[in-house]
Amino acid sequence: MTAATATATTTNAGATIAQRPAGWSTDAVEALFQLPFADLMFRAQQVHRQHFDANAIQRSTLLSIKTGGCSEDCGYCSQSARRQDKIGIEREKLLELEEVKVAAKAAKNRGASRFCMGAAWRGPKDGDLDRVIEMVRAVKDLGMETCLTLGLLGSGQAEKLAAAGLDYYNHNLDTGAEFYDQVITTHSQQARMETLMRVRDAGMKICCGGIVGMGESRRVRASLLAQLANLDPAPESVPINHLVAIAGTPMENAPPLDPFEFVRTIAAARIAMPTSWVRLSAGRHEMSDELQALCFLAGANSIFYGDKLLTTGNAEAARDEALFDRLGLRPV
């Protein structure tokens, strides 16, 4: 269900978004969700084994290098300045370079191969970006892959990051386009697309996925995966986040997502994006070992590894090691 050619759409910012016109439709992805569970899992395993070692897991560690005080209103996030008093997340300054070096070394010693750094900004100022670039170079010197999530990028900023050797830039679409304004109103999904294309044009890899369990329908989940799969090329890394319902955010009372629906989402992502790393991201702390094992069987082959994801908990490294040992999974 892919096409050999692609069309190009020009955005307001002048970036070119290449998409496969005959690629994955929302209907086609939704049809995957509707398969009997065993059939969906079998198909996902077939696709996974064609492109990856089915018993290998890539591990990334995420560090918040600047927490709180974000000007945006993302409904799932605890770092918005608009709800700082409700949640109690204090606005913090950008970490010092030495603090980042210590964290990166510890992550490498625990077995992480990629170090991701996130800052709660709408987008970075040039002076802050220069400091972040120093962090990227320091992590690269440790022999680790690097990833950043800094928000929307302006003209020339992606090129500066690429020149510093950044491997991946993370900027999620978050949800399907038809549901987006129910989650975020301070910027459009189109603005996110423009940042992704700046990253592509600069020659870097993309880490781009979304969040499920925010009250969206299955149709919206299928729409998100179709949008991701039809980027040309598809994101090299696709984080699938399960909403962590944080008290004080607009999503605090979102209805829980059925666990099998989450596994179906992983499997559909694997089939639609066969060569992408599909990552279990936020929400893994709340998942049982059995649910995680089903996700790995469905084609997830990357995790965030460590004790914390920005401001929420993550599965402890010791628990991960025990689970990987029980399942016979190896690190990449």
C-alpha positions in Angstrom: 0.0 0.0 0.0 2.8 2.4 -0.8 3.4 4.4 -3.9 6.7 4.8 -5.8 6.1 8.5 -6.4 5.1 11.4 -4.2 3.4 14.7 -4.5 4.6 17.9 -2.8 2.5 20.4 -0.9 3.9 23.9 -0.2 3.2 25.2 3.3 2.8 28.8 4.4 6.4 28.8 5.5 7.6 27.6 2.1 8.7 24.2 3.3 7.9 21.3 1.0 5.9 18.4 2.5 6.3 15.2 0.4 3.4 12.7 0.8 2.5 9.5 -0.9 -0.8 10.1 -2.7 -1.5 6.4 -3.0 -0.2 5.4 0.4 -2.1 4.6 3.5 -5.6 6.0 3.7 -7.4 6.4 7.0 -9.8 3.7 5.9 -7.0 1.3 5.2 -5.4 1.8 8.6 -8.8 1.5 10.3 -9.3 -1.8 8.5 -6.1 -3.1 10.3 -7.6 -2.2 13.6 -10.7 -4.2 12.7 -8.9 -7.4 12.1 -9.2 -10.2 14.6 -6.6 -9.7 17.2 -4.6 -12.9 16.4 -4.6 -12.0 12.6 -3.4 -8.5 13.3 -0.6 -9.7 15.5 0.5 -12.3 13.0 0.6 -9.8 10.2 2.5 -7.3 12.4 5.1 -10.0 13.3 5.6 -10.9 9.7 6.3 -7.3 8.7 8.5 -6.8 11.8 10.7 -9.8 11.0 11.2 -8.7 7.4 12.9 -5.5 8.6 14.2 -6.0 12.1 15.6 -8.5 14.6 12.4 -9.5 16.4 14.3 -10.0 19.7 16.3 -6.7 19.8 15.2 -3.5 21.5 16.7 0.0 21.0 16.9 2.0 24.3 16.7 5.7 24.6 16.9 8.0 27.6 15.1 11.3 27.8 16.3 14.2 29.9 14.3 17.4 30.5 16.9 20.2 30.0 14.4 23.0 30.6 11.2 22.3 32.6 8.0 24.3 33.0 6.9 27.7 31.9 5.9 26.8 28.3 3.6 29.3 26.6 1.6 26.6 24.8 -1.7 25.1 25.9 -1.3 21.4 25.0 -4.1 19.7 26.9 -2.1 16.7 28.0 1.0 18.6 29.3 1.9 19.6 32.9 4.5 22.1 31.7 2.2 24.8 30.4 2.6 28.1 32.2 -1.2 28.4 32.0 -1.7 25.7 34.6 1.5 26.0 36.6 -0.3 27.0 39.8 -2.7 24.0 39.6 0.0 21.4 39.0 3.0 22.8 40.9 5.6 22.3 38.1 8.2 25.0 38.8 9.7 27.0 35.9 13.3 26.0 35.7 16.3 27.4 33.8 18.1 25.6 31.1 20.4 23.0 32.6 24.2 23.5 32.7 26.4 21.6 30.3 28.0 19.6 33.1 24.7 18.4 34.4 23.8 17.1 30.9 27.2 15.3 30.6 26.6 13.5 33.9 23.1 12.4 32.9 24.3 11.2 29.5 27.2 9.2 30.9 24.8 7.5 33.4 22.3 6.7 30.6 25.1 5.1 28.5 26.2 3.1 31.5 22.7 1.8 31.9 22.6 0.6 28.3 21.0 3.5 26.4 22.2 4.0 22.9 20.4 7.3 22.2 20.2 10.3 24.5 17.2 12.6 24.0 16.9 16.1 25.4 13.7 18.1 25.7 13.0 21.7 26.6 9.6 23.2 27.4 9.6 26.0 24.8 7.2 27.1 22.0 10.5 27.2 20.1 14.1 28.0 21.0 15.7 31.4 21.0 19.0 31.6 19.1 21.1 32.1 22.3 19.5 29.1 24.0 20.0 27.1 20.8 23.7 27.8 20.9 23.9 26.4 24.5 21.9 23.3 23.4 24.3 22.7 20.5 27.1 22.4 23.1 25.1 19.7 24.8 24.6 17.8 21.5 28.3 17.9 20.8 29.1 16.7 24.4 26.7 13.7 24.0 28.1 12.9 20.6 31.6 12.7 22.1 30.3 9.9 24.3 29.5 7.8 21.2 25.7 8.1 21.7 23.0 9.0 19.1 21.4 12.4 19.9 17.8 13.6 19.7 16.3 16.9 20.6 12.7 18.2 21.2 12.7 21.9 21.5 9.4 22.9 19.9 8.9 24.8 16.7 12.1 25.6 14.7 12.6 28.9 13.0 14.5 29.7 9.8 18.1 28.5 9.9 17.8 26.7 13.2 17.5 23.2 11.8 20.6 23.8 9.7 22.6 24.8 12.9 21.5 21.6 14.6 22.5 19.5 11.7 25.9 21.1 11.5 26.4 20.2 15.2 25.8 16.6 14.3 22.3 16.1 15.7 20.9 12.7 14.6 17.2 13.1 15.3 14.7 15.9 15.9 11.5 15.0 17.7 8.3 16.8 17.0 5.1 14.8 17.3 1.9 15.3 15.3 0.2 14.3 18.6 -3.1 13.3 17.2 -5.1 13.1 14.0 -5.7 16.4 12.2 -9.5 16.3 12.8 -9.0 16.1 16.6 -6.0 18.4 16.9 -7.9 21.6 17.9 -9.5 19.7 20.8 -6.0 19.1 22.2 -4.0 22.3 21.3 -5.2 25.8 20.2 -2.0 27.9 20.5 -0.5 26.5 17.3 -1.7 24.4 14.4 -0.7 20.9 13.3 0.4 22.5 10.1 3.1 24.5 12.1 4.4 21.2 13.3 4.6 19.9 9.8 6.6 22.9 8.8 9.1 22.2 11.5 9.4 18.6 10.4 10.1 19.6 6.9 12.8 22.1 8.0 14.4 19.1 9.8 14.2 16.9 6.7 15.6 19.7 4.5 18.5 20.0 6.8 19.3 16.3 6.4 18.4 15.0 9.9 16.2 12.1 10.9 12.7 12.6 12.2 11.3 11.2 15.5 7.6 11.8 15.2 4.6 10.0 16.6 1.6 10.8 18.8 -0.4 10.3 21.9 -3.4 8.0 22.3 -6.0 7.7 25.1 -6.9 11.4 25.0 -10.6 10.6 24.3 -10.1 10.3 20.5 -11.9 7.7 18.5 -10.3 4.8 16.7 -10.9 6.6 13.5 -8.7 9.5 14.8 -6.0 7.0 15.8 -6.1 5.5 12.3 -5.9 9.0 10.8 -2.8 9.9 12.8 -1.0 6.7 11.7 -2.0 7.4 8.1 -0.6 10.9 8.3 2.7 9.6 9.7 3.0 6.7 7.2 2.4 9.0 4.3 5.2 11.4 5.1 7.9 10.7 2.5 9.9 9.1 3.9 8.1 8.0 7.0 9.7 9.0 10.3 12.7 6.9 11.2 11.4 6.8 14.8 7.8 6.7 15.8 7.0 7.1 19.5 3.5 5.9 20.5 2.6 7.6 23.8 -0.2 6.4 26.1 -1.7 9.4 27.8 -0.6 9.9 31.4 -3.6 11.7 32.8 -2.1 14.4 35.0 -4.2 16.1 37.6 -4.8 19.7 36.8 -4.6 19.3 33.0 -7.6 19.3 30.7 -7.0 15.6 30.0 -7.1 14.5 33.7 -10.4 12.8 33.3 -9.9 11.2 29.9 -11.5 7.8 29.7 -9.0 4.9 30.0 -8.0 3.3 26.7 -8.6 -0.4 26.4 -5.2 -2.2 26.6 -5.9 -4.3 23.5 -6.7 -1.1 21.6 -3.3 0.2 22.5 -1.7 -3.0 21.3 -3.7 -2.7 18.0 -2.3 0.8 17.6 1.3 -0.5 17.9 0.6 -3.3 15.4 -1.0 -0.9 12.9 2.0 1.4 13.2 4.4 -1.4 12.6 2.5 -2.5 9.4 2.1 1.0 8.1 5.7 2.0 8.8 7.6 -1.2 8.4 11.2 0.2 8.6 10.6 2.7 11.4 11.6 2.2 15.0 8.3 2.0 16.9 8.8 3.2 20.5 6.8 2.5 23.6 7.0 6.0 25.3 5.0 7.8 27.9 2.6 5.6 29.9 4.9 2.6 30.0 5.4 3.1 33.7 1.7 2.1 34.2 1.8 -0.9 31.9 2.0 -4.5 33.2 4.9 -6.7 32.0 2.3 -8.7 30.1 1.0 -5.7 28.2 4.5 -4.6 27.3 5.2 -8.1 26.0 2.2 -7.9 23.8 3.4 -4.5 22.5 6.8 -6.0 21.6 5.1 -8.9 19.9 3.0 -6.3 17.9 6.2 -4.8 16.6 7.4 -2.2 19.2 11.2 -2.3 19.2 12.3 0.8 21.0 11.7 2.1 24.5 12.5 5.1 26.7 14.7 3.7 29.4 15.3 5.2 32.8 13.3 6.5 35.7 11.6 9.6 34.3 10.1 11.0 31.1 10.3 14.8 31.3 7.9 15.2 34.3 6.3 11.7 34.5 7.5 8.4 35.8 9.0 5.7 33.6 9.6 2.0 34.2 12.6 1.5 36.4 15.7 0.2 34.7 16.0 -2.8 37.0 12.4 -3.8 36.1 13.2 -3.5 32.4 16.3 -5.6 32.7 14.3 -8.4 34.4 11.5 -8.2 31.8 14.0 -8.3 28.9 15.7 -11.3 30.5 12.4 -13.1 30.8 11.5 -12.4 27.2 14.9 -13.0 25.8 15.2 -9.5 24.4 18.6 -8.0 23.5 19.7 -4.3 23.4 20.6 -2.6 20.2 
